[in-house]
Amino acid sequence: MQKYRFFDRQALERVDSAVLMAEELVNNFFKLSAGHWLKNRYDIKTAKDLALHERVCGPFAQVVKYEARKKDIPLGSTSFSLYKVCLQDSAILSVVKKNKHLLLDPFLLYILTHELVHVARFIRFEHRYENIGEADLTLAEEKRVHCLTHLILNKVSVLGLGAVFGFYGKWCEGPGGKKSGKNIG
């Protein structure tokens, strides 16, 4: 069994700051109202609070969809979708430690923005969650989400974000292999 590393208190504060910024950026980009989130809610959890099936090796985060309903209301018509963004602390901490040019704050901002773009696309029916397992659609969707993430973050000035854009390299290239947008930081 793999030994997991968890974010310490200081890193959790940095996660919280990145969450606030990512939420605002994604909401503004997609022009989402509170009504969008009432029927399709989301939660962001770090590895310490994940169930075993929500911990994965490889990616830095994943979105898991659940059907939920309010307590004490048994009617199916009251159910709603709950998207859980599952941060993989160990993978994030390992890559930041291994790549000295990557700073934790902009890396977290990119990861969280990326995952919230997935959630926004699910709730706007721009991509079906059920397609997650279909390899061809997944690759195309990942590229699309990386490009949207890049577009959203390209408008903000965050120290170290250019290195994060470089880390993700070819995920968002235009025709002829040219990167779209500018790098910041």
Short mmCIF file of the C-alpha atoms (twelve columns), coordinates in Angstrom:
data_MODEL
# 
_entry.id   MODEL 
# 
loop_
_atom_site.group_PDB 
_atom_site.id 
_atom_site.type_symbol 
_atom_site.label_atom_id 
_atom_site.label_alt_id 
_atom_site.label_comp_id 
_atom_site.label_asym_id 
_atom_site.label_seq_id 
_atom_site.Cartn_x 
_atom_site.Cartn_y 
_atom_site.Cartn_z 
_atom_site.pdbx_PDB_model_num 
ATOM 1   C CA . MET A 1   0.000   0.000  0.000   1 
ATOM 2   C CA . GLN A 2   1.304   3.422  -0.951  1 
ATOM 3   C CA . LYS A 3   2.151   5.795  1.890   1 
ATOM 4   C CA . TYR A 4   0.381   9.095  1.366   1 
ATOM 5   C CA . ARG A 5   1.802   12.519 2.118   1 
ATOM 6   C CA . PHE A 6   -0.675  15.136 3.201   1 
ATOM 7   C CA . PHE A 7   -0.651  18.918 3.025   1 
ATOM 8   C CA . ASP A 8   0.481   20.523 6.270   1 
ATOM 9   C CA . ARG A 9   -1.361  23.471 7.851   1 
ATOM 10  C CA . GLN A 10  0.568   26.049 5.823   1 
ATOM 11  C CA . ALA A 11  -0.050  24.221 2.548   1 
ATOM 12  C CA . LEU A 12  -3.772  23.923 3.400   1 
ATOM 13  C CA . GLU A 13  -3.926  27.710 3.778   1 
ATOM 14  C CA . ARG A 14  -2.361  28.003 0.332   1 
ATOM 15  C CA . VAL A 15  -4.918  25.541 -1.055  1 
ATOM 16  C CA . ASP A 16  -7.688  27.667 0.446   1 
ATOM 17  C CA . SER A 17  -6.333  30.829 -1.214  1 
ATOM 18  C CA . ALA A 18  -6.012  29.052 -4.564  1 
ATOM 19  C CA . VAL A 19  -9.582  27.720 -4.251  1 
ATOM 20  C CA . LEU A 20  -10.986 31.222 -3.699  1 
ATOM 21  C CA . MET A 21  -9.141  32.624 -6.703  1 
ATOM 22  C CA . ALA A 22  -9.961  29.657 -8.971  1 
ATOM 23  C CA . GLU A 23  -13.655 29.809 -8.054  1 
ATOM 24  C CA . GLU A 24  -13.861 33.496 -8.863  1 
ATOM 25  C CA . LEU A 25  -11.982 33.136 -12.148 1 
ATOM 26  C CA . VAL A 26  -14.058 30.165 -13.346 1 
ATOM 27  C CA . ASN A 27  -17.367 31.729 -12.280 1 
ATOM 28  C CA . ASN A 28  -16.500 34.948 -14.094 1 
ATOM 29  C CA . PHE A 29  -15.299 33.163 -17.225 1 
ATOM 30  C CA . PHE A 30  -18.372 30.952 -17.544 1 
ATOM 31  C CA . LYS A 31  -20.730 33.617 -16.133 1 
ATOM 32  C CA . LEU A 32  -22.189 31.141 -13.672 1 
ATOM 33  C CA . SER A 33  -24.932 32.199 -11.292 1 
ATOM 34  C CA . ALA A 34  -25.723 30.802 -7.873  1 
ATOM 35  C CA . GLY A 35  -28.583 28.909 -9.538  1 
ATOM 36  C CA . HIS A 36  -26.106 26.877 -11.567 1 
ATOM 37  C CA . TRP A 37  -24.572 25.609 -8.349  1 
ATOM 38  C CA . LEU A 38  -27.841 24.835 -6.528  1 
ATOM 39  C CA . LYS A 39  -28.648 21.796 -8.663  1 
ATOM 40  C CA . ASN A 40  -25.003 20.909 -9.349  1 
ATOM 41  C CA . ARG A 41  -22.901 21.458 -6.275  1 
ATOM 42  C CA . TYR A 42  -19.234 20.773 -5.785  1 
ATOM 43  C CA . ASP A 43  -16.847 20.264 -2.925  1 
ATOM 44  C CA . ILE A 44  -13.060 20.357 -2.830  1 
ATOM 45  C CA . LYS A 45  -11.224 17.930 -0.575  1 
ATOM 46  C CA . THR A 46  -7.587  17.157 0.080   1 
ATOM 47  C CA . ALA A 47  -6.257  13.608 0.422   1 
ATOM 48  C CA . LYS A 48  -6.758  13.476 4.194   1 
ATOM 49  C CA . ASP A 49  -10.535 13.700 3.694   1 
ATOM 50  C CA . LEU A 50  -10.840 11.363 0.707   1 
ATOM 51  C CA . ALA A 51  -12.294 7.871  0.695   1 
ATOM 52  C CA . LEU A 52  -9.920  5.164  -0.506  1 
ATOM 53  C CA . HIS A 53  -11.582 4.962  -3.947  1 
ATOM 54  C CA . GLU A 54  -11.078 8.731  -4.362  1 
ATOM 55  C CA . ARG A 55  -7.309  8.436  -3.956  1 
ATOM 56  C CA . VAL A 56  -5.572  7.729  -7.228  1 
ATOM 57  C CA . CYS A 57  -2.008  7.398  -8.421  1 
ATOM 58  C CA . GLY A 58  -0.844  9.652  -11.223 1 
ATOM 59  C CA . PRO A 59  -3.105  12.677 -11.613 1 
ATOM 60  C CA . PHE A 60  -2.919  15.691 -9.328  1 
ATOM 61  C CA . ALA A 61  -6.691  15.747 -8.883  1 
ATOM 62  C CA . GLN A 62  -9.847  14.133 -10.136 1 
ATOM 63  C CA . VAL A 63  -13.545 14.955 -10.205 1 
ATOM 64  C CA . VAL A 64  -15.935 12.330 -8.863  1 
ATOM 65  C CA . LYS A 65  -19.690 12.721 -9.369  1 
ATOM 66  C CA . TYR A 66  -22.212 11.660 -6.740  1 
ATOM 67  C CA . GLU A 67  -25.969 11.884 -6.571  1 
ATOM 68  C CA . ALA A 68  -27.036 13.414 -3.277  1 
ATOM 69  C CA . ARG A 69  -30.189 14.597 -1.556  1 
ATOM 70  C CA . LYS A 70  -31.026 16.562 1.541   1 
ATOM 71  C CA . LYS A 71  -31.311 14.616 4.775   1 
ATOM 72  C CA . ASP A 72  -34.769 13.442 5.792   1 
ATOM 73  C CA . ILE A 73  -36.177 13.977 2.269   1 
ATOM 74  C CA . PRO A 74  -36.589 10.572 0.608   1 
ATOM 75  C CA . LEU A 75  -38.018 11.837 -2.688  1 
ATOM 76  C CA . GLY A 76  -35.842 11.269 -5.741  1 
ATOM 77  C CA . SER A 77  -36.966 14.600 -7.173  1 
ATOM 78  C CA . THR A 78  -34.949 16.369 -4.479  1 
ATOM 79  C CA . SER A 79  -31.689 14.760 -5.545  1 
ATOM 80  C CA . PHE A 80  -28.851 16.801 -6.984  1 
ATOM 81  C CA . SER A 81  -25.443 16.188 -8.485  1 
ATOM 82  C CA . LEU A 82  -22.442 16.665 -6.237  1 
ATOM 83  C CA . TYR A 83  -19.056 16.944 -7.916  1 
ATOM 84  C CA . LYS A 84  -16.174 16.251 -5.607  1 
ATOM 85  C CA . VAL A 85  -12.780 17.650 -6.588  1 
ATOM 86  C CA . CYS A 86  -10.292 15.244 -5.009  1 
ATOM 87  C CA . LEU A 87  -6.843  16.784 -4.636  1 
ATOM 88  C CA . GLN A 88  -4.025  14.250 -4.534  1 
ATOM 89  C CA . ASP A 89  -1.669  15.886 -2.013  1 
ATOM 90  C CA . SER A 90  1.135   13.387 -2.430  1 
ATOM 91  C CA . ALA A 91  1.325   13.764 -6.224  1 
ATOM 92  C CA . ILE A 92  1.215   17.556 -6.001  1 
ATOM 93  C CA . LEU A 93  3.876   17.759 -3.294  1 
ATOM 94  C CA . SER A 94  6.118   15.276 -5.117  1 
ATOM 95  C CA . VAL A 95  6.114   17.144 -8.433  1 
ATOM 96  C CA . VAL A 96  6.745   20.507 -6.748  1 
ATOM 97  C CA . LYS A 97  9.632   19.012 -4.787  1 
ATOM 98  C CA . LYS A 98  11.070  17.361 -7.909  1 
ATOM 99  C CA . ASN A 99  10.698  20.454 -10.154 1 
ATOM 100 C CA . LYS A 100 12.359  23.334 -8.328  1 
ATOM 101 C CA . HIS A 101 11.064  25.854 -10.896 1 
ATOM 102 C CA . LEU A 102 7.449   25.022 -9.947  1 
ATOM 103 C CA . LEU A 103 6.012   26.990 -7.050  1 
ATOM 104 C CA . LEU A 104 3.194   25.467 -5.008  1 
ATOM 105 C CA . ASP A 105 0.812   28.449 -5.171  1 
ATOM 106 C CA . PRO A 106 0.552   28.833 -8.971  1 
ATOM 107 C CA . PHE A 107 0.597   25.059 -9.404  1 
ATOM 108 C CA . LEU A 108 -2.388  24.718 -7.038  1 
ATOM 109 C CA . LEU A 109 -4.152  27.574 -8.822  1 
ATOM 110 C CA . TYR A 110 -3.732  25.826 -12.179 1 
ATOM 111 C CA . ILE A 111 -4.890  22.440 -10.857 1 
ATOM 112 C CA . LEU A 112 -7.944  23.880 -9.104  1 
ATOM 113 C CA . THR A 113 -8.905  26.077 -12.041 1 
ATOM 114 C CA . HIS A 114 -8.556  23.065 -14.336 1 
ATOM 115 C CA . GLU A 115 -10.803 20.880 -12.169 1 
ATOM 116 C CA . LEU A 116 -13.404 23.627 -11.760 1 
ATOM 117 C CA . VAL A 117 -13.443 24.076 -15.544 1 
ATOM 118 C CA . HIS A 118 -14.350 20.368 -15.756 1 
ATOM 119 C CA . VAL A 119 -17.149 20.906 -13.223 1 
ATOM 120 C CA . ALA A 120 -18.425 23.996 -15.047 1 
ATOM 121 C CA . ARG A 121 -18.465 22.093 -18.343 1 
ATOM 122 C CA . PHE A 122 -20.386 19.226 -16.705 1 
ATOM 123 C CA . ILE A 123 -23.050 21.488 -15.203 1 
ATOM 124 C CA . ARG A 124 -23.442 23.427 -18.461 1 
ATOM 125 C CA . PHE A 125 -23.788 20.124 -20.357 1 
ATOM 126 C CA . GLU A 126 -20.767 20.965 -22.521 1 
ATOM 127 C CA . HIS A 127 -19.310 17.572 -21.656 1 
ATOM 128 C CA . ARG A 128 -21.044 14.575 -20.084 1 
ATOM 129 C CA . TYR A 129 -19.479 13.220 -16.915 1 
ATOM 130 C CA . GLU A 130 -20.317 9.703  -18.109 1 
ATOM 131 C CA . ASN A 131 -17.824 10.099 -20.961 1 
ATOM 132 C CA . ILE A 132 -14.916 10.162 -18.517 1 
ATOM 133 C CA . GLY A 133 -14.036 6.523  -19.225 1 
ATOM 134 C CA . GLU A 134 -14.079 6.850  -22.999 1 
ATOM 135 C CA . ALA A 135 -10.408 7.232  -23.977 1 
ATOM 136 C CA . ASP A 136 -10.791 9.260  -27.178 1 
ATOM 137 C CA . LEU A 137 -13.276 11.684 -25.664 1 
ATOM 138 C CA . THR A 138 -11.211 11.977 -22.509 1 
ATOM 139 C CA . LEU A 139 -8.063  13.019 -24.374 1 
ATOM 140 C CA . ALA A 140 -9.939  15.584 -26.462 1 
ATOM 141 C CA . GLU A 141 -11.741 16.882 -23.379 1 
ATOM 142 C CA . GLU A 142 -8.500  17.131 -21.388 1 
ATOM 143 C CA . LYS A 143 -6.919  19.202 -24.167 1 
ATOM 144 C CA . ARG A 144 -10.001 21.424 -24.328 1 
ATOM 145 C CA . VAL A 145 -9.963  21.929 -20.544 1 
ATOM 146 C CA . HIS A 146 -6.224  22.671 -20.503 1 
ATOM 147 C CA . CYS A 147 -6.735  25.306 -23.215 1 
ATOM 148 C CA . LEU A 148 -9.633  26.870 -21.291 1 
ATOM 149 C CA . THR A 149 -7.562  26.806 -18.087 1 
ATOM 150 C CA . HIS A 150 -4.706  28.513 -19.907 1 
ATOM 151 C CA . LEU A 151 -7.098  31.111 -21.357 1 
ATOM 152 C CA . ILE A 152 -8.595  31.869 -17.938 1 
ATOM 153 C CA . LEU A 153 -5.251  32.082 -16.122 1 
ATOM 154 C CA . ASN A 154 -3.514  33.974 -18.908 1 
ATOM 155 C CA . LYS A 155 -5.506  37.038 -17.843 1 
ATOM 156 C CA . VAL A 156 -4.036  37.151 -14.326 1 
ATOM 157 C CA . SER A 157 -0.561  37.985 -13.164 1 
ATOM 158 C CA . VAL A 158 0.677   35.355 -10.736 1 
ATOM 159 C CA . LEU A 159 4.347   34.852 -9.987  1 
ATOM 160 C CA . GLY A 160 5.473   31.441 -11.245 1 
ATOM 161 C CA . LEU A 161 2.476   30.789 -13.498 1 
ATOM 162 C CA . GLY A 162 4.676   30.829 -16.607 1 
ATOM 163 C CA . ALA A 163 6.602   27.837 -15.246 1 
ATOM 164 C CA . VAL A 164 3.296   26.025 -14.689 1 
ATOM 165 C CA . PHE A 165 2.238   26.774 -18.278 1 
ATOM 166 C CA . GLY A 166 5.611   25.391 -19.381 1 
ATOM 167 C CA . PHE A 167 5.116   22.275 -17.231 1 
ATOM 168 C CA . TYR A 168 1.880   21.490 -19.061 1 
ATOM 169 C CA . GLY A 169 3.674   22.164 -22.355 1 
ATOM 170 C CA . LYS A 170 1.906   20.612 -25.294 1 
ATOM 171 C CA . TRP A 171 -1.535  20.241 -23.692 1 
ATOM 172 C CA . CYS A 172 -2.599  23.553 -25.177 1 
ATOM 173 C CA . GLU A 173 -0.945  24.186 -28.519 1 
ATOM 174 C CA . GLY A 174 -2.497  25.878 -31.488 1 
ATOM 175 C CA . PRO A 175 -2.097  24.871 -35.122 1 
ATOM 176 C CA . GLY A 176 1.479   24.157 -36.150 1 
ATOM 177 C CA . GLY A 177 2.550   23.380 -32.563 1 
ATOM 178 C CA . LYS A 178 2.535   27.026 -31.433 1 
ATOM 179 C CA . LYS A 179 1.411   27.777 -27.914 1 
ATOM 180 C CA . SER A 180 -1.541  30.043 -27.555 1 
ATOM 181 C CA . GLY A 181 -1.421  33.100 -25.299 1 
ATOM 182 C CA . LYS A 182 1.388   34.505 -23.250 1 
ATOM 183 C CA . ASN A 183 3.214   33.163 -20.233 1 
ATOM 184 C CA . ILE A 184 3.165   35.143 -17.017 1 
ATOM 185 C CA . GLY A 185 5.758   34.983 -14.268 1 
# 
